[in-house]
Amino acid sequence: QQTRIWALKTNIYRDMGDKVKALEAAKSALQLDRENPVYWLAVIEFSDVNNDDKKKLYEDALKLTQTEIDVVVNYAKFLESIGDKPGAILFWQKAGQVDDKNKATYDAEVARLQQ
């Protein structure tokens, strides 16, 4: 129950444009449920950190969420955004393994990056 309150606060602060309070609320939710990918992605989104620290957050999220598909896909996009094409390809491929019913979509991302 308390986790839902923090998640709600995260969304309210996000909608208000208050990234600092949104991050605080997301971190509070994450402390209560370390395996929830939504809370991890919110913490990653609102954390004002360098790319190496953001990578570390993603790696922690991947471990604790058991490579949940939303975390895998967001990490692939992040890696591409920072110019790490080989890493992005690797995680698009991993997405195809984790979510095989959407493998064609992830394979298309791999093909696009390999051009």
C-alpha positions as CSV (number, residue, x, y, z in Angstrom):
1,Q,0.0,0.0,0.0
2,Q,2.7,2.4,1.0
3,T,4.5,1.6,-2.3
4,R,1.5,2.7,-4.3
5,I,1.4,6.0,-2.4
6,W,5.1,6.7,-3.4
7,A,4.4,5.7,-7.0
8,L,1.4,8.1,-7.1
9,K,3.6,10.9,-5.7
10,T,6.2,10.2,-8.3
11,N,3.6,10.6,-11.0
12,I,2.2,13.8,-9.5
13,Y,5.6,15.4,-9.1
14,R,6.5,14.3,-12.7
15,D,3.3,15.9,-14.0
16,M,4.1,19.1,-12.0
17,G,7.6,19.1,-13.6
18,D,9.3,18.7,-10.2
19,K,12.1,16.2,-11.0
20,V,13.8,16.5,-7.6
21,K,10.6,15.5,-5.7
22,A,9.7,12.9,-8.3
23,L,13.2,11.3,-7.8
24,E,12.8,11.3,-4.0
25,A,9.4,9.7,-4.3
26,A,10.6,7.1,-6.8
27,K,13.6,6.3,-4.6
28,S,11.2,5.8,-1.6
29,A,9.0,3.4,-3.7
30,L,12.1,1.6,-4.8
31,Q,13.3,1.1,-1.3
32,L,10.0,-0.7,-0.6
33,D,10.1,-2.8,-3.8
34,R,13.5,-3.3,-5.2
35,E,12.3,-5.6,-8.0
36,N,9.7,-3.3,-9.6
37,P,10.9,-2.1,-13.0
38,V,8.6,0.9,-13.0
39,Y,10.3,2.3,-9.9
40,W,13.8,1.6,-11.4
41,L,13.0,3.4,-14.6
42,A,11.6,6.4,-12.7
43,V,14.8,6.6,-10.6
44,I,16.9,6.3,-13.8
45,E,14.8,8.9,-15.6
46,F,15.0,11.5,-12.8
47,S,18.6,10.9,-11.7
48,D,20.8,13.8,-12.8
49,V,24.0,11.7,-13.2
50,N,26.7,11.1,-15.7
51,N,26.4,8.2,-18.3
52,D,28.7,5.9,-16.3
53,D,26.5,6.3,-13.2
54,K,23.4,5.8,-15.3
55,K,24.8,2.6,-16.7
56,K,25.4,1.4,-13.2
57,L,21.7,2.2,-12.3
58,Y,20.6,0.2,-15.4
59,E,22.9,-2.7,-14.4
60,D,21.5,-2.8,-10.9
61,A,17.9,-2.6,-12.3
62,L,18.6,-5.5,-14.7
63,K,19.9,-7.7,-11.9
64,L,17.1,-6.9,-9.5
65,T,14.3,-7.1,-12.0
66,Q,15.5,-10.3,-13.5
67,T,16.1,-8.6,-16.9
68,E,12.5,-7.3,-17.2
69,I,11.8,-6.4,-20.8
70,D,11.0,-2.7,-20.2
71,V,14.4,-2.3,-18.5
72,V,16.2,-4.2,-21.2
73,V,14.6,-2.1,-24.0
74,N,15.2,1.2,-22.2
75,Y,18.8,0.2,-21.6
76,A,19.3,-0.6,-25.3
77,K,17.9,2.9,-26.2
78,F,20.1,4.5,-23.6
79,L,23.2,2.8,-25.0
80,E,22.4,3.9,-28.5
81,S,21.8,7.5,-27.3
82,I,25.3,7.6,-25.8
83,G,26.9,6.1,-29.0
84,D,27.5,2.6,-27.7
85,K,26.2,0.8,-30.8
86,P,27.7,-2.7,-29.9
87,G,26.1,-2.5,-26.4
88,A,22.8,-1.4,-27.9
89,I,22.8,-4.3,-30.4
90,L,23.6,-6.7,-27.6
91,F,20.6,-5.5,-25.5
92,W,18.2,-5.5,-28.5
93,Q,19.3,-9.1,-29.0
94,K,18.7,-9.8,-25.3
95,A,15.3,-8.2,-25.6
96,G,14.5,-10.8,-28.3
97,Q,15.5,-13.5,-26.0
98,V,13.5,-12.2,-23.0
99,D,10.4,-11.3,-25.1
100,D,10.4,-13.8,-28.0
101,K,6.9,-13.0,-29.1
102,N,8.2,-9.5,-30.2
103,K,11.5,-10.8,-31.4
104,A,10.9,-9.4,-34.9
105,T,10.6,-5.9,-33.6
106,Y,13.9,-6.2,-31.7
107,D,15.6,-7.9,-34.7
108,A,14.6,-4.8,-36.7
109,E,16.4,-2.6,-34.2
110,V,19.5,-4.8,-34.5
111,A,19.3,-4.6,-38.3
112,R,18.9,-0.8,-38.2
113,L,22.0,-0.4,-36.0
114,Q,24.1,-2.8,-38.1
115,Q,23.6,-0.7,-41.3
